[in-house]
Amino acid sequence: MSLSGYPDVGKVADVAAVLDCDPRTVYALIEEGRLDAVRLGRNLRVTRVALMAFLGITDVEPSAAPELRIVEGGGG
């Protein structure tokens, strides 16, 4: 998958496809704080903006690049 095919909010598998790596590598990047992600229940999601920032693509409006972090726990 190319970055142009990446959704606005993607799964770890989507990120792995763009980076051409194993999903475990993506989990490690998130755990190390190098890639921002959002936790939805037991699932992690990575926004297009966060992935572009990780890749060093800076043609994104600053207001469109929210600071994301892993949030533990749940609610509902």
A tleap script that builds the chain and sets N, CA, C and O, in Angstrom:
source leaprc.protein.ff14SB
mol = sequence {
  NMET SER LEU SER GLY TYR PRO ASP VAL GLY
  LYS VAL ALA ASP VAL ALA ALA VAL LEU ASP
  CYS ASP PRO ARG THR VAL TYR ALA LEU ILE
  GLU GLU GLY ARG LEU ASP ALA VAL ARG LEU
  GLY ARG ASN LEU ARG VAL THR ARG VAL ALA
  LEU MET ALA PHE LEU GLY ILE THR ASP VAL
  GLU PRO SER ALA ALA PRO GLU LEU ARG ILE
  VAL GLU GLY GLY GLY CGLY
}
set mol.1.N position { 0.851 -1.176 0.000 }
set mol.1.CA position { 0.000 0.000 0.000 }
set mol.1.C position { 0.894 1.235 0.000 }
set mol.1.O position { 1.930 1.266 0.663 }
set mol.2.N position { 0.488 2.226 -0.734 }
set mol.2.CA position { 1.227 3.489 -0.727 }
set mol.2.C position { 0.549 4.451 0.245 }
set mol.2.O position { -0.572 4.214 0.695 }
set mol.3.N position { 1.233 5.518 0.552 }
set mol.3.CA position { 0.670 6.520 1.455 }
set mol.3.C position { -0.592 7.130 0.868 }
set mol.3.O position { -1.490 7.522 1.614 }
set mol.4.N position { -0.677 7.216 -0.446 }
set mol.4.CA position { -1.875 7.788 -1.072 }
set mol.4.C position { -3.097 6.912 -0.832 }
set mol.4.O position { -4.223 7.408 -0.863 }
set mol.5.N position { -2.896 5.618 -0.593 }
set mol.5.CA position { -4.006 4.718 -0.318 }
set mol.5.C position { -4.324 4.569 1.157 }
set mol.5.O position { -5.250 3.849 1.529 }
set mol.6.N position { -3.552 5.252 2.000 }
set mol.6.CA position { -3.742 5.143 3.444 }
set mol.6.C position { -4.988 5.933 3.861 }
set mol.6.O position { -5.161 7.073 3.429 }
set mol.7.N position { -5.854 5.351 4.687 }
set mol.7.CA position { -7.057 6.061 5.125 }
set mol.7.C position { -6.730 7.185 6.113 }
set mol.7.O position { -5.598 7.278 6.588 }
set mol.8.N position { -7.696 8.025 6.420 }
set mol.8.CA position { -7.493 9.101 7.392 }
set mol.8.C position { -7.096 8.545 8.748 }
set mol.8.O position { -6.266 9.130 9.443 }
set mol.9.N position { -7.684 7.422 9.126 }
set mol.9.CA position { -7.334 6.725 10.364 }
set mol.9.C position { -7.183 5.252 10.009 }
set mol.9.O position { -8.135 4.602 9.577 }
set mol.10.N position { -5.964 4.734 10.200 }
set mol.10.CA position { -5.698 3.365 9.780 }
set mol.10.C position { -5.343 2.440 10.919 }
set mol.10.O position { -5.050 2.871 12.035 }
set mol.11.N position { -5.377 1.161 10.611 }
set mol.11.CA position { -5.011 0.111 11.559 }
set mol.11.C position { -3.503 -0.113 11.505 }
set mol.11.O position { -2.823 0.354 10.591 }
set mol.12.N position { -3.002 -0.823 12.482 }
set mol.12.CA position { -1.580 -1.158 12.521 }
set mol.12.C position { -1.185 -1.900 11.243 }
set mol.12.O position { -0.105 -1.670 10.701 }
set mol.13.N position { -2.040 -2.771 10.772 }
set mol.13.CA position { -1.748 -3.507 9.538 }
set mol.13.C position { -1.609 -2.565 8.344 }
set mol.13.O position { -0.791 -2.805 7.456 }
set mol.14.N position { -2.400 -1.500 8.319 }
set mol.14.CA position { -2.299 -0.511 7.240 }
set mol.14.C position { -0.947 0.200 7.289 }
set mol.14.O position { -0.298 0.395 6.261 }
set mol.15.N position { -0.531 0.584 8.503 }
set mol.15.CA position { 0.769 1.241 8.671 }
set mol.15.C position { 1.879 0.291 8.224 }
set mol.15.O position { 2.798 0.696 7.512 }
set mol.16.N position { 1.794 -0.963 8.638 }
set mol.16.CA position { 2.802 -1.956 8.261 }
set mol.16.C position { 2.874 -2.107 6.740 }
set mol.16.O position { 3.958 -2.275 6.182 }
set mol.17.N position { 1.727 -2.049 6.074 }
set mol.17.CA position { 1.715 -2.169 4.610 }
set mol.17.C position { 2.408 -0.970 3.962 }
set mol.17.O position { 3.157 -1.134 2.998 }
set mol.18.N position { 2.164 0.231 4.483 }
set mol.18.CA position { 2.811 1.431 3.934 }
set mol.18.C position { 4.314 1.374 4.169 }
set mol.18.O position { 5.096 1.696 3.275 }
set mol.19.N position { 4.720 0.967 5.365 }
set mol.19.CA position { 6.142 0.923 5.706 }
set mol.19.C position { 6.825 -0.340 5.202 }
set mol.19.O position { 8.048 -0.456 5.286 }
set mol.20.N position { 6.047 -1.296 4.676 }
set mol.20.CA position { 6.563 -2.581 4.211 }
set mol.20.C position { 7.362 -3.263 5.318 }
set mol.20.O position { 8.517 -3.648 5.134 }
set mol.21.N position { 6.704 -3.401 6.483 }
set mol.21.CA position { 7.353 -4.044 7.621 }
set mol.21.C position { 6.341 -4.926 8.349 }
set mol.21.O position { 5.159 -4.954 8.004 }
set mol.22.N position { 6.810 -5.623 9.329 }
set mol.22.CA position { 5.958 -6.484 10.141 }
set mol.22.C position { 5.140 -5.627 11.102 }
set mol.22.O position { 5.652 -4.635 11.619 }
set mol.23.N position { 3.881 -5.987 11.352 }
set mol.23.CA position { 3.067 -5.224 12.307 }
set mol.23.C position { 3.717 -5.104 13.688 }
set mol.23.O position { 3.493 -4.116 14.386 }
set mol.24.N position { 4.516 -6.093 14.089 }
set mol.24.CA position { 5.201 -6.011 15.383 }
set mol.24.C position { 6.160 -4.832 15.428 }
set mol.24.O position { 6.388 -4.251 16.489 }
set mol.25.N position { 6.717 -4.482 14.285 }
set mol.25.CA position { 7.598 -3.313 14.210 }
set mol.25.C position { 6.801 -2.044 14.471 }
set mol.25.O position { 7.271 -1.141 15.163 }
set mol.26.N position { 5.597 -1.976 13.919 }
set mol.26.CA position { 4.736 -0.809 14.132 }
set mol.26.C position { 4.361 -0.709 15.608 }
set mol.26.O position { 4.398 0.380 16.182 }
set mol.27.N position { 4.000 -1.832 16.228 }
set mol.27.CA position { 3.685 -1.814 17.662 }
set mol.27.C position { 4.887 -1.318 18.467 }
set mol.27.O position { 4.723 -0.558 19.422 }
set mol.28.N position { 6.085 -1.741 18.089 }
set mol.28.CA position { 7.291 -1.301 18.790 }
set mol.28.C position { 7.493 0.204 18.627 }
set mol.28.O position { 7.843 0.884 19.592 }
set mol.29.N position { 7.280 0.730 17.433 }
set mol.29.CA position { 7.413 2.172 17.197 }
set mol.29.C position { 6.433 2.959 18.066 }
set mol.29.O position { 6.778 4.009 18.610 }
set mol.30.N position { 5.218 2.448 18.190 }
set mol.30.CA position { 4.203 3.098 19.028 }
set mol.30.C position { 4.616 3.029 20.494 }
set mol.30.O position { 4.547 4.024 21.216 }
set mol.31.N position { 5.042 1.853 20.924 }
set mol.31.CA position { 5.456 1.655 22.313 }
set mol.31.C position { 6.627 2.564 22.684 }
set mol.31.O position { 6.689 3.073 23.803 }
set mol.32.N position { 7.550 2.766 21.749 }
set mol.32.CA position { 8.722 3.618 21.978 }
set mol.32.C position { 8.380 5.105 21.907 }
set mol.32.O position { 9.214 5.950 22.231 }
set mol.33.N position { 7.164 5.424 21.487 }
set mol.33.CA position { 6.754 6.820 21.375 }
set mol.33.C position { 7.222 7.496 20.102 }
set mol.33.O position { 7.140 8.719 19.984 }
set mol.34.N position { 7.708 6.721 19.152 }
set mol.34.CA position { 8.192 7.285 17.889 }
set mol.34.C position { 7.077 7.486 16.881 }
set mol.34.O position { 7.223 8.272 15.944 }
set mol.35.N position { 5.955 6.781 17.060 }
set mol.35.CA position { 4.793 6.890 16.181 }
set mol.35.C position { 3.574 7.091 17.063 }
set mol.35.O position { 3.289 6.272 17.937 }
set mol.36.N position { 2.857 8.178 16.834 }
set mol.36.CA position { 1.670 8.472 17.641 }
set mol.36.C position { 0.503 7.595 17.228 }
set mol.36.O position { 0.292 7.325 16.046 }
set mol.37.N position { -0.250 7.156 18.225 }
set mol.37.CA position { -1.406 6.301 17.982 }
set mol.37.C position { -2.509 6.618 18.982 }
set mol.37.O position { -2.278 7.223 20.029 }
set mol.38.N position { -3.699 6.194 18.628 }
set mol.38.CA position { -4.864 6.359 19.492 }
set mol.38.C position { -5.381 4.964 19.816 }
set mol.38.O position { -5.511 4.124 18.927 }
set mol.39.N position { -5.674 4.721 21.078 }
set mol.39.CA position { -6.223 3.430 21.473 }
set mol.39.C position { -7.743 3.532 21.509 }
set mol.39.O position { -8.311 4.410 22.158 }
set mol.40.N position { -8.386 2.613 20.795 }
set mol.40.CA position { -9.838 2.491 20.808 }
set mol.40.C position { -10.155 1.111 21.351 }
set mol.40.O position { -10.120 0.121 20.620 }
set mol.41.N position { -10.462 1.051 22.631 }
set mol.41.CA position { -10.653 -0.251 23.263 }
set mol.41.C position { -9.338 -1.004 23.255 }
set mol.41.O position { -8.339 -0.534 23.799 }
set mol.42.N position { -9.341 -2.175 22.634 }
set mol.42.CA position { -8.110 -2.976 22.551 }
set mol.42.C position { -7.333 -2.715 21.267 }
set mol.42.O position { -6.276 -3.307 21.049 }
set mol.43.N position { -7.845 -1.841 20.427 }
set mol.43.CA position { -7.233 -1.592 19.123 }
set mol.43.C position { -6.477 -0.274 19.086 }
set mol.43.O position { -6.837 0.688 19.765 }
set mol.44.N position { -5.429 -0.249 18.285 }
set mol.44.CA position { -4.670 0.975 18.062 }
set mol.44.C position { -4.967 1.487 16.662 }
set mol.44.O position { -5.117 0.710 15.719 }
set mol.45.N position { -5.049 2.798 16.542 }
set mol.45.CA position { -5.258 3.434 15.246 }
set mol.45.C position { -4.216 4.534 15.068 }
set mol.45.O position { -3.837 5.202 16.030 }
set mol.46.N position { -3.762 4.714 13.844 }
set mol.46.CA position { -2.768 5.726 13.513 }
set mol.46.C position { -3.368 6.630 12.445 }
set mol.46.O position { -3.793 6.161 11.389 }
set mol.47.N position { -3.400 7.928 12.725 }
set mol.47.CA position { -3.942 8.865 11.748 }
set mol.47.C position { -2.954 9.068 10.604 }
set mol.47.O position { -1.752 8.842 10.742 }
set mol.48.N position { -3.493 9.494 9.492 }
set mol.48.CA position { -2.655 9.818 8.333 }
set mol.48.C position { -1.640 10.901 8.709 }
set mol.48.O position { -0.475 10.832 8.319 }
set mol.49.N position { -2.097 11.904 9.470 }
set mol.49.CA position { -1.223 13.006 9.886 }
set mol.49.C position { -0.067 12.468 10.739 }
set mol.49.O position { 1.077 12.882 10.551 }
set mol.50.N position { -0.351 11.550 11.674 }
set mol.50.CA position { 0.705 10.986 12.522 }
set mol.50.C position { 1.697 10.182 11.694 }
set mol.50.O position { 2.904 10.248 11.931 }
set mol.51.N position { 1.199 9.428 10.732 }
set mol.51.CA position { 2.084 8.640 9.878 }
set mol.51.C position { 2.950 9.555 9.022 }
set mol.51.O position { 4.142 9.301 8.853 }
set mol.52.N position { 2.362 10.614 8.482 }
set mol.52.CA position { 3.138 11.560 7.679 }
set mol.52.C position { 4.213 12.238 8.523 }
set mol.52.O position { 5.333 12.443 8.055 }
set mol.53.N position { 3.875 12.587 9.768 }
set mol.53.CA position { 4.863 13.198 10.662 }
set mol.53.C position { 6.005 12.227 10.929 }
set mol.53.O position { 7.170 12.625 10.927 }
set mol.54.N position { 5.684 10.960 11.159 }
set mol.54.CA position { 6.712 9.946 11.390 }
set mol.54.C position { 7.639 9.838 10.183 }
set mol.54.O position { 8.848 9.666 10.337 }
set mol.55.N position { 7.071 9.938 8.988 }
set mol.55.CA position { 7.849 9.822 7.759 }
set mol.55.C position { 8.585 11.110 7.396 }
set mol.55.O position { 9.360 11.150 6.440 }
set mol.56.N position { 8.327 12.167 8.179 }
set mol.56.CA position { 9.007 13.432 7.926 }
set mol.56.C position { 8.368 14.261 6.833 }
set mol.56.O position { 8.990 15.181 6.302 }
set mol.57.N position { 7.135 13.944 6.496 }
set mol.57.CA position { 6.407 14.718 5.491 }
set mol.57.C position { 5.763 15.885 6.213 }
set mol.57.O position { 4.891 15.694 7.061 }
set mol.58.N position { 6.191 17.089 5.879 }
set mol.58.CA position { 5.799 18.257 6.663 }
set mol.58.C position { 4.849 19.201 5.946 }
set mol.58.O position { 4.646 20.326 6.402 }
set mol.59.N position { 4.267 18.777 4.843 }
set mol.59.CA position { 3.358 19.659 4.125 }
set mol.59.C position { 1.931 19.584 4.677 }
set mol.59.O position { 0.958 19.642 3.925 }
set mol.60.N position { 1.824 19.456 5.993 }
set mol.60.CA position { 0.540 19.371 6.676 }
set mol.60.C position { 0.358 20.641 7.490 }
set mol.60.O position { 1.291 21.106 8.146 }
set mol.61.N position { -0.835 21.194 7.446 }
set mol.61.CA position { -1.138 22.371 8.260 }
set mol.61.C position { -0.948 22.016 9.733 }
set mol.61.O position { -1.413 20.959 10.160 }
set mol.62.N position { -0.283 22.858 10.527 }
set mol.62.CA position { -0.073 22.564 11.951 }
set mol.62.C position { -1.376 22.299 12.696 }
set mol.62.O position { -1.417 21.449 13.586 }
set mol.63.N position { -2.426 23.008 12.347 }
set mol.63.CA position { -3.701 22.801 13.038 }
set mol.63.C position { -4.315 21.444 12.700 }
set mol.63.O position { -5.183 20.953 13.423 }
set mol.64.N position { -3.865 20.843 11.606 }
set mol.64.CA position { -4.389 19.539 11.202 }
set mol.64.C position { -3.588 18.396 11.811 }
set mol.64.O position { -3.888 17.227 11.570 }
set mol.65.N position { -2.575 18.729 12.595 }
set mol.65.CA position { -1.723 17.704 13.182 }
set mol.65.C position { -1.909 17.673 14.696 }
set mol.65.O position { -1.079 18.208 15.432 }
set mol.66.N position { -2.983 17.056 15.167 }
set mol.66.CA position { -3.208 17.014 16.609 }
set mol.66.C position { -2.179 16.132 17.301 }
set mol.66.O position { -1.651 15.187 16.715 }
set mol.67.N position { -1.907 16.460 18.553 }
set mol.67.CA position { -1.008 15.616 19.334 }
set mol.67.C position { -1.806 14.427 19.819 }
set mol.67.O position { -2.824 14.585 20.492 }
set mol.68.N position { -1.346 13.242 19.478 }
set mol.68.CA position { -2.046 12.024 19.848 }
set mol.68.C position { -1.197 11.232 20.814 }
set mol.68.O position { 0.031 11.308 20.781 }
set mol.69.N position { -1.842 10.478 21.666 }
set mol.69.CA position { -1.115 9.665 22.625 }
set mol.69.C position { -1.930 8.417 22.927 }
set mol.69.O position { -3.140 8.385 22.699 }
set mol.70.N position { -1.275 7.409 23.430 }
set mol.70.CA position { -1.968 6.189 23.827 }
set mol.70.C position { -2.664 6.441 25.148 }
set mol.70.O position { -2.046 6.925 26.096 }
set mol.71.N position { -3.931 6.120 25.217 }
set mol.71.CA position { -4.707 6.309 26.430 }
set mol.71.C position { -5.065 4.941 26.966 }
set mol.71.O position { -5.738 4.156 26.299 }
set mol.72.N position { -4.616 4.664 28.165 }
set mol.72.CA position { -4.908 3.376 28.790 }
set mol.72.C position { -6.286 3.401 29.415 }
set mol.72.O position { -6.859 4.462 29.665 }
set mol.73.N position { -6.801 2.223 29.659 }
set mol.73.CA position { -8.117 2.132 30.297 }
set mol.73.C position { -9.213 2.234 29.276 }
set mol.73.O position { -8.968 2.247 28.070 }
set mol.74.N position { -10.371 2.302 29.753 }
set mol.74.CA position { -11.505 2.380 28.831 }
set mol.74.C position { -12.641 3.091 29.504 }
set mol.74.O position { -12.525 3.612 30.613 }
set mol.75.N position { -13.653 3.094 28.854 }
set mol.75.CA position { -14.846 3.736 29.360 }
set mol.75.C position { -15.963 3.399 28.419 }
set mol.75.O position { -15.769 2.813 27.354 }
set mol.76.N position { -17.058 3.761 28.817 }
set mol.76.CA position { -18.094 3.462 27.838 }
set mol.76.C position { -19.353 3.302 28.437 }
set mol.76.O position { -20.338 3.045 27.745 }
savepdb mol mol.pdb
quit
